[in-house]
Each structure stands twice: as C-alpha cells, then as structure tokens.
Amino acid sequence: MVDINRSDVENGDIREKNENFDVIAWLDRIGCAQYVNAFHKNGIDADILRSLTSEELRDDLGVVNLRHRRNILYEISLLGRLRSGVVKDELAAPGLSFPPLLPRPLSM
C-alpha cells in the first residue's frame, strides 16, 4: 500500500506510484471515508478514479451530497496535476494545506 505524499512530490516519484495508489486511504485522507465501501465494492482503482464523473459518483457510488462530489472531483483533479508535475512547486512550499471538507451552514 503506497500513498502519494509531499516527499513523493519533492522526489518526483509520483508517476511510478500510480499502479500502487491506495484509493481507500486517499478517501479517508480527503474526509470521505464514508464512501470506502462503495469504492471498494465497485473496484475503483487509480485508473478508474481519474475518469469518474459527477454522475457516476452520484448514481453508481452513492455520493449524493453535491459538496462531497465536488470535493472528490477537485481532489481527483489535484492528483492529476500532481502526477503531471503542474503543482509540484506549490506543494513543496511550506505551510500549504487544503481546507478539510466541512459542512456548510444551513441558510433559511
């Protein structure tokens, strides 16, 4: 089980780890652990993950919450940018962190 982390970005090891990417650990890391069973049952791996659509997340994987779908799609796009090296320098910058998934206040 291999995860992509800041040191992998700095060392340029991301492309080699694609086939070992742990989708289940990634879901937990981005605050979407409640979808682990659905991703596991549907055999979602790194290759399938990259091509998931909002509709597939909702209809096939049960991610009905729009905010969760958007967060997952954003994190997928970030992974793609990491693999291509687009955000390598951004992630190497100290103090960079992405906000965790938080519930949005209800408005009436």
N, C-alpha and C positions, 0 to 999 in steps of 0.2 A: 504494500500500500504506500503510494508516494503522493505527496501533496505538493502543489506549487506554492512557494513562499518567497519572501523578499530575497533571501540568499540565492535562490534559483534564478531570479531575475538578474541579480547582480552578476552571477557567474555565467549567465547565458545558457543555462541548462533546460530551458522550458521546452524547446522543440522535441528533445529526446524523451521527455516525460509524458508526452501525450497519451501513449498507449497504457500508461500506468496511473493515469489521473483518477483519483478516488472521488467519484461524483457524490457518494453518500457523505463523506467527510466535508466536501465542499458545501453541500446543502446545509449541514449543521453550522459551518463557519459563517454562512451568509444569513443565518437566522431563519432558515426554512426547513428545519428538521422534521416538521410535521408531514412533509411530503416524501420522506425517505422511503416508506413502504411502497408508495405508488411508483416512484422512480425505479426501485429495485424490482418490483413485480413486472414492470414493462421493459426491463433490461436496458435502461438508459445508461449509455457509456459516453465517453468524451466525444466520439464522432457524432452520435445522435444528438447529444446535448447542444452542440454547435448549431444544429439546424432546426431546433424546436421553435415553433411559432406560438403566439399567444393563444390561438385557438386550440392547439394540441395540449398546451399546458392546462387550459380550462376543461376541454371536452374529454381528453384521454387520460390526463393525470390528476384531474380533480382540483386544480388550483383555481378555485372560483373567485377568490379575492383579487380584485384588479391590482391593488397595491402590491400584493405578493407576486403576481405575474410580471408586473413591470420591474420589480426588484430582481427577479430571476433573470429576465431578459437583459437587464442592464448588466448584471454580473456575468452573464454569458458573453456579452459584447466586450466586457473588460478582459475576460480570459482570451478572447480572440486578439485583442490589442496587445496583451502581454506576450502571446506566442509570436506575434509578428514584430515585437520589439518597439511598437509605437509608444508605449507608456513606460518603457524601461527606465528612462531618466526620471520620470515623475515618481515612480515607486522607490527609486533609490534615494530620493530626497527625504531627509529625516523629518519626522513629525507628520507625514502624510497618512491620513486614515480616512476611510469612507464611513459615513454615519451608519449605525446599525438600523435595521428595519424596526421602526417604531410605529405604534398605532397612531392614526391621525385623529385629532379631536373631532367629535361629532358636532355638527352645526345644525341648528334647528331653523 
